[in-house]
């Protein structure tokens, strides 16, 4: 014969099991409804990409040692540093093309990073304008630090004219698209380097405006 307390305990456990089953069933239904609502509200369009904008490239030409403006339409991000890297990457892609007027291997991967910093009032080896220098601010002149890859420097054609054209085309392209960039310095794999490929000086700070000649002029 089953004791009375055992009967009561069995009844309590049965009731708890039934209640737990009901709660679990309700939770399952709610989760299913939320999943369906999430599917209905999920976007059906592709993620938004950066809008296409015109970018001015100062493209080097070895035939006459000139820099010529070329406008390209590119999807440009809003972040200035990322914008500068993408534009310079396109410039390097032009140089890596089979019919390039200034052939340099490497392409867009040659530009590792571009940092934008407040431009210092004085830089070693640079003569500043006679007008009073303004205190560097977020809206003031900028120094662009272009970090090139070691593979790009190692494969760049050696020669003063070829190396100088590459350096000046980078400086001019930066200034044409980011007018606040007034000075440019170069690193290779994040470290200072004496020259690009044996000739063009990478220890100095370049004035970006000096690399923006009139159309067809020689730098």
Secondary structure in CASP SS format (residue, H / E / C, confidence):
PFRMAT SS
TARGET T0000
AUTHOR 0000-0000-0000
METHOD secondary structure of the structure
MODEL  1
X C 1.00
X C 1.00
X C 1.00
X H 1.00
X H 1.00
X H 1.00
X H 1.00
X H 1.00
X H 1.00
X H 1.00
X H 1.00
X H 1.00
X H 1.00
X H 1.00
X H 1.00
X H 1.00
X H 1.00
X H 1.00
X H 1.00
X H 1.00
X H 1.00
X H 1.00
X H 1.00
X H 1.00
X H 1.00
X H 1.00
X H 1.00
X H 1.00
X H 1.00
X H 1.00
X H 1.00
X H 1.00
X H 1.00
X H 1.00
X H 1.00
X H 1.00
X H 1.00
X H 1.00
X H 1.00
X H 1.00
X H 1.00
X C 1.00
X C 1.00
X C 1.00
X C 1.00
X C 1.00
X C 1.00
X C 1.00
X C 1.00
X C 1.00
X C 1.00
X E 1.00
X E 1.00
X E 1.00
X E 1.00
X E 1.00
X E 1.00
X E 1.00
X E 1.00
X E 1.00
X E 1.00
X C 1.00
X C 1.00
X C 1.00
X C 1.00
X E 1.00
X E 1.00
X E 1.00
X E 1.00
X E 1.00
X E 1.00
X E 1.00
X E 1.00
X E 1.00
X E 1.00
X C 1.00
X C 1.00
X C 1.00
X C 1.00
X H 1.00
X H 1.00
X H 1.00
X H 1.00
X H 1.00
X H 1.00
X H 1.00
X H 1.00
X H 1.00
X H 1.00
X H 1.00
X H 1.00
X H 1.00
X H 1.00
X H 1.00
X H 1.00
X H 1.00
X C 1.00
X C 1.00
X C 1.00
X C 1.00
X C 1.00
X C 1.00
X C 1.00
X C 1.00
X C 1.00
X C 1.00
X H 1.00
X H 1.00
X H 1.00
X H 1.00
X E 1.00
X E 1.00
X E 1.00
X E 1.00
X E 1.00
X E 1.00
X E 1.00
X E 1.00
X C 1.00
X C 1.00
X C 1.00
X C 1.00
X C 1.00
X C 1.00
X C 1.00
X C 1.00
X C 1.00
X C 1.00
X C 1.00
X C 1.00
X C 1.00
X C 1.00
X C 1.00
X C 1.00
X C 1.00
X C 1.00
X C 1.00
X C 1.00
X C 1.00
X C 1.00
X C 1.00
X E 1.00
X E 1.00
X E 1.00
X E 1.00
X E 1.00
X E 1.00
X E 1.00
X C 1.00
X H 1.00
X H 1.00
X H 1.00
X H 1.00
X H 1.00
X H 1.00
X C 1.00
X C 1.00
X C 1.00
X C 1.00
X H 1.00
X H 1.00
X H 1.00
X H 1.00
X H 1.00
X H 1.00
X H 1.00
X H 1.00
X H 1.00
X H 1.00
X H 1.00
X H 1.00
X H 1.00
X H 1.00
X H 1.00
X H 1.00
X H 1.00
X H 1.00
X C 1.00
X C 1.00
X C 1.00
X E 1.00
X E 1.00
X E 1.00
X E 1.00
X E 1.00
X E 1.00
X E 1.00
X E 1.00
X C 1.00
X C 1.00
X E 1.00
X C 1.00
X C 1.00
X C 1.00
X E 1.00
X C 1.00
X C 1.00
X C 1.00
X C 1.00
X C 1.00
X E 1.00
X C 1.00
X C 1.00
X C 1.00
X C 1.00
X E 1.00
X E 1.00
X H 1.00
X H 1.00
X H 1.00
X H 1.00
X C 1.00
X C 1.00
X C 1.00
X C 1.00
X C 1.00
X C 1.00
X E 1.00
X C 1.00
END
